């Protein structure tokens, strides 16, 4: 530090003038000699107070030269100056709120930090400027200015860190309060829903077409008619198709043939045309259905198969006139086999419809399953409720998922087959090959899995669901509106009637058995709990009746309350009794029990025994594996995630447990549901419910994937046949090579159909 600067800090009135060169030279010399901890005459950042409770004081700077005495007094007093005292705010005594056990009060919210009071320290003055030779002022050195900017930012950061550290432990000790300890010990944790704005957009479900809503009984009789005769037709068609394929391969592969057919190509072609005609008669319903789709301007892949049969018949009959010099066979055997697979797929679909309608008609008032939009946590949820199966007949008759995909792909394939045939024949100045090119294109585009991609998995899934008492309501019932979904499980789903038994009763004090049983059964009935049937049977066995309860309320802590004849009745678990300050005898903390307190005094104890059905655990695991979230919409206060995890080893960590208000809403029997049915259940329990939800989801994914492979195979077959017919490659485009190509695209269909039922 130079002597002139020390004089300036001491308050000297007159300062000598220096040139700019002397200032810069002095500055550079001081920078070289300066130690890291040396106090600089012109501070670039405020000094930080080392005491954390007080805010950092401002740096001490010299006052203007007009008041040197005041500057000296402040500099002398700064080390011993006490910290300016803050005005203490008057603390108002906080009113203690009554403890409410139905609220999830696990931790108090911390109070917002108090605003920092302005410091009484003098503000930091600007650093003095050095004069120029002519008496003017110059700006500070650029590097020093930049250093001061970053130093101020760093000081800002330090002040914020100190302020955060001061308020870090303000909430320390609040969790030790009695209310919080009771809430953490006795109230089970619940899951909260995400904000509504974070939920994905809803994609509206397609409404079923206006089809007459026939009853399941009438539809069952319709689908059951003539089912047995279809099996024989499929068998005969398969045999004839195999014979036609053998005849097509025999000449090229030098396979044995009757002497009458040896080297008789025209005769062989006529026989192949006759075999295809017989198969078309055996599968007349499939052929007419394909032509009907074409006439109504809604073609599907069965329309392409029907047109391929007509084109192959024309090719076999006109081949000797159009191209007599060519030694080749028509594709009649391939079209006959395509018709056989088409009839098989229709038969499998019909069997599934027949089984589903029979299951839905087995009970008068079944349980209905609907996929309600954004029911819980912004996701669609499967809900089960009791009612009439209105709309089941309309949905079961609607087109399936594969047909809806083929409605888009089939017209494009038909146009492509026609254009490719024209380009390969007329475009190449070979108009006589038009029929052959058209038959080859249509045959290559005739996917063998046109009807199998939905018929096989649907028929097998319908048979499986029928064994558990469930029936899917057609394709409209399995389509979902969003990517994720959940399923609402009630008391009866987890513990159906008969799985909860009464293991003992104990009455305390001078209360009568009739009074305790009647009061407990009344609150259990009003809560809608799954224990209603158990206590109703106990009520009838004791010969008592229900009471009239008012001011009924459900609590998050696992209990119920109501007023009966002017007295408060509390019914719940042992934890609930602790929360409501009901004294319990020593060692009376019994799990899976129902306690009853009358007028704040323990009146009765009902010990229960819960038995888990063997189908519950596999059903929950199937839901979790298929990304369907189980949501516990239970009203029995004994059924909690902790109870399911500890007692029955169920995956409760992957289940969601809403708050009591949401559980009551989600299990309300009078709530609104979707107008589109997902399934019809004729049995209670979680097994048919989850089977329908998981089976429908896997069916949707499997059918879409299989239909996609079918369209892809048909498209590649069309492109391949167009390339070979364009090059006039008769030796490559043979029935044998095309058969191998078509059979290869059947492999994904069978693999996916088997995957649908493996859960």
ABEGO torsion letter per residue (X at the ends): XBAAAAAAAAGBABBBBBBAAAAAAAAAAAAAABBAABBBABBABBBBBABAABBBBBBBBBBBAABAAAAAAAAAAAAABBBBBBBBBBBBBBBBBBBBAABBBABBBBBBBBBBBBBABBBBBBBBBBBBAAGBBBBBBAAAAAAAAAAAAAAAAAAAAAAAAAAAAAABGAAABAAAAAAAAABBBBBBBBBAAABBBBBBBBBBBBBBBBBAAAAAAAAABGAAAAAAAAAAAAAAAAAAAAAAAAAAAGBBBBAAABGBAAAAAAAAAAAAAAAAAAAAAAAAAAAAAAAAGBBBAAAAAAAAAAAAAAAAAAAAAABAABBBBBAAAAAAAAAAAAAAAAAAAAAAAAAAAAAAAABABBBBBBBBBGABGGBBBBBBBBEBBBGAAAAAABBBAAAAAAAAAAAAAAAAAAAAAAAAAAAAGBAAAAAAAAAAAAAAABBAAAAAAAAAAAAAAAAAAAAAGBBBBEAAAABBABABBBBBBBAAAABBBGABBBAEBBBBEABBAAAAAAAAAAAAAAAGBAAAAAAAAAAAAAGBBBBBBBGBBBBAAGBBBBBBGGBBBBBEBAAAAAAAGBBBBBGABBBGBBBBBBGGBBABBBBBBBBBBAAAAAAAAAAAAAGBBBBBBBABAABBAAAAAAAAGBBAAABBBBBAAAAAAAABAABBBBABBABBBABBEAAAAAAAAAAAAAAAAAAAAAAAAAAAAAAAAAAAAAAAAAAGBAAABBAAAAAAAAAAAAAAAAAAAAAAABX
